Amino acid sequence: MNQLLQKAFDRAAELPRAEQDRFALFLLAELESEHKWAELFVRPESDDLLERLADEALADHCAGRTRSLDLEDL
């Protein structure tokens, strides 16, 4: 385990038990989500789908159907 991860776990160990459980559930869910995304991106059909989505986004932008992101709206 690297130092940064160890520091995070050391800090988490200082939390009350219920918060430790919530943190653990969050972390496990994030790891599972990353695993699922990685599996999806290695599929051959992913390249075609991502290319089609990128083409659609570019077409929307060129047609004026997009707007600049305002960080204040997030």
C-alpha positions in Angstrom: 0.0 0.0 0.0 1.4 3.4 -0.9 1.7 6.2 1.7 -1.2 8.3 0.5 -3.6 5.4 0.7 -2.3 4.4 4.1 -2.8 8.0 5.3 -6.4 7.9 4.0 -7.1 4.7 5.9 -5.4 6.0 9.0 -7.6 9.0 8.9 -10.7 6.9 8.3 -9.8 4.7 11.3 -10.2 7.8 13.5 -13.9 8.2 12.4 -16.8 6.8 14.4 -17.8 3.2 13.5 -20.9 4.3 11.6 -18.9 6.7 9.5 -16.2 4.1 8.9 -18.9 1.8 7.6 -20.3 4.5 5.2 -16.8 5.2 4.0 -16.1 1.5 3.4 -19.4 1.1 1.5 -18.6 4.2 -0.6 -15.1 3.0 -1.4 -16.2 -0.5 -2.3 -19.0 0.9 -4.5 -16.4 3.1 -6.3 -14.1 0.2 -6.9 -16.9 -1.9 -8.3 -18.0 0.9 -10.5 -14.5 1.4 -11.9 -14.3 -2.3 -12.5 -17.6 -2.3 -14.5 -16.5 0.7 -16.6 -13.2 -1.0 -17.3 -15.0 -4.1 -18.5 -17.3 -2.0 -20.7 -14.5 -0.1 -22.4 -12.6 -3.2 -23.4 -15.6 -4.5 -25.4 -15.1 -4.1 -29.2 -18.5 -2.3 -29.6 -17.4 0.4 -27.2 -15.2 2.1 -29.7 -18.0 2.4 -32.2 -20.4 3.7 -29.6 -18.0 6.3 -28.2 -17.2 7.4 -31.7 -20.9 7.8 -32.5 -21.5 9.7 -29.3 -18.6 12.0 -30.0 -19.9 12.7 -33.5 -23.3 13.5 -32.2 -21.9 15.9 -29.6 -19.7 17.6 -32.2 -22.7 17.9 -34.5 -24.8 19.4 -31.7 -22.1 21.9 -30.9 -21.7 22.9 -34.6 -25.4 23.4 -34.9 -25.5 25.7 -31.9 -27.3 23.3 -29.6 -24.7 23.5 -26.8 -23.8 26.1 -24.3 -20.6 26.9 -22.3 -20.4 25.3 -18.9 -20.8 27.7 -16.1 -19.2 26.3 -12.9 -21.5 28.4 -10.8 -24.4 26.3 -12.1 -23.0 23.1 -10.8 
